[in-house]
């Protein structure tokens, strides 16, 4: 059995200003693979913890949905590399949707 542990904490500046921890991480089991994503939020942005979570979720879910049990390590790497343009476009689209539903700017999240 595989165990996984992850830890993140607010930095001293965030504690002093009352800002939340803006890091995000997500694990997804996909057959024989465990896909992990992590993101460090942009500290100067008001809601970057939301943008960070969105980036991680869209990336991990994309990669996990494109893996198959018979892939070689090289093919898995290709999935990860080839997903970058899609992830970036999708992340920006989701940020735009999030900002418009909250009547705010995308710059508040990233």
C-alpha positions as CSV (number, residue, x, y, z in Angstrom):
1,X,0.0,0.0,0.0
2,X,1.3,3.4,-0.9
3,X,1.0,6.2,1.6
4,X,1.1,9.9,0.7
5,X,1.7,12.9,2.9
6,X,1.6,16.5,2.0
7,X,1.8,19.6,4.1
8,X,1.4,23.3,3.4
9,X,1.2,26.3,5.7
10,X,0.7,30.0,5.6
11,X,3.9,32.0,5.5
12,X,4.7,34.6,8.2
13,X,3.6,37.5,5.9
14,X,0.2,35.8,5.3
15,X,-0.2,35.2,9.1
16,X,0.6,38.9,9.8
17,X,-1.8,40.2,7.2
18,X,-4.5,37.6,7.8
19,X,-4.3,36.3,4.3
20,X,-5.0,32.6,3.7
21,X,-2.5,30.1,2.5
22,X,-2.6,30.3,-1.3
23,X,-0.9,27.0,-2.0
24,X,-2.9,24.2,-3.6
25,X,-2.4,20.5,-4.2
26,X,-4.4,17.6,-5.4
27,X,-3.8,13.9,-5.8
28,X,-5.8,11.7,-8.2
29,X,-5.4,7.9,-8.5
30,X,-5.7,6.8,-12.1
31,X,-5.2,3.0,-12.4
32,X,-1.5,2.3,-11.6
33,X,-0.7,6.0,-11.5
34,X,-1.0,8.7,-8.9
35,X,-1.2,12.1,-10.5
36,X,-0.1,15.0,-8.2
37,X,-0.3,18.7,-8.9
38,X,0.8,21.6,-6.8
39,X,0.7,25.4,-7.1
40,X,2.0,28.3,-5.2
41,X,-0.5,31.1,-5.3
42,X,0.4,34.7,-6.3
43,X,0.8,36.4,-2.9
44,X,0.1,39.9,-4.4
45,X,-3.4,38.9,-5.7
46,X,-6.4,39.1,-3.5
47,X,-8.0,35.7,-4.3
48,X,-5.0,33.8,-5.6
49,X,-5.8,30.8,-3.5
50,X,-8.8,30.3,-5.7
51,X,-6.8,30.6,-8.9
52,X,-4.2,28.2,-7.5
53,X,-6.8,25.6,-6.7
54,X,-8.4,26.0,-10.1
55,X,-5.0,25.6,-11.8
56,X,-4.2,22.4,-9.9
57,X,-7.6,20.8,-10.4
58,X,-7.8,21.5,-14.1
59,X,-4.2,20.2,-14.6
60,X,-4.6,17.0,-12.5
61,X,-8.0,16.1,-13.9
62,X,-6.8,16.6,-17.5
63,X,-3.7,14.4,-17.1
64,X,-5.6,11.7,-15.2
65,X,-8.3,11.5,-17.8
66,X,-5.7,11.0,-20.6
67,X,-3.7,8.2,-19.0
68,X,-4.2,4.5,-19.8
69,X,-2.9,1.5,-18.0
70,X,-0.7,0.3,-20.9
71,X,1.2,3.6,-21.3
72,X,5.0,3.7,-21.0
73,X,6.8,6.2,-18.9
74,X,7.6,8.2,-22.0
75,X,4.0,8.2,-23.1
76,X,2.9,9.5,-19.7
77,X,5.5,12.3,-20.0
78,X,4.1,13.1,-23.4
79,X,0.6,13.5,-21.9
80,X,1.9,15.8,-19.3
81,X,3.9,17.9,-21.7
82,X,1.2,18.1,-24.4
83,X,-1.4,19.1,-21.9
84,X,0.3,22.4,-21.1
85,X,-1.3,24.6,-23.8
86,X,-4.7,23.1,-23.0
87,X,-4.3,23.6,-19.3
88,X,-3.3,27.2,-19.7
89,X,-6.2,28.0,-22.0
90,X,-8.7,26.1,-19.8
91,X,-7.4,27.8,-16.6
92,X,-7.7,31.2,-18.1
93,X,-11.2,30.4,-19.3
94,X,-12.2,29.2,-15.9
95,X,-10.7,32.2,-14.2
96,X,-12.7,34.4,-16.5
97,X,-15.9,32.6,-15.6
98,X,-15.1,32.9,-11.9
99,X,-14.3,36.6,-12.2
100,X,-17.5,37.3,-14.2
101,X,-19.7,35.5,-11.7
102,X,-18.2,37.6,-9.0
103,X,-18.1,40.8,-11.0
104,X,-14.4,41.2,-10.5
105,X,-11.2,41.1,-12.5
106,X,-9.2,38.0,-13.4
107,X,-6.2,39.7,-12.0
108,X,-7.6,39.2,-8.5
109,X,-7.1,35.4,-8.9
110,X,-3.7,35.2,-10.7
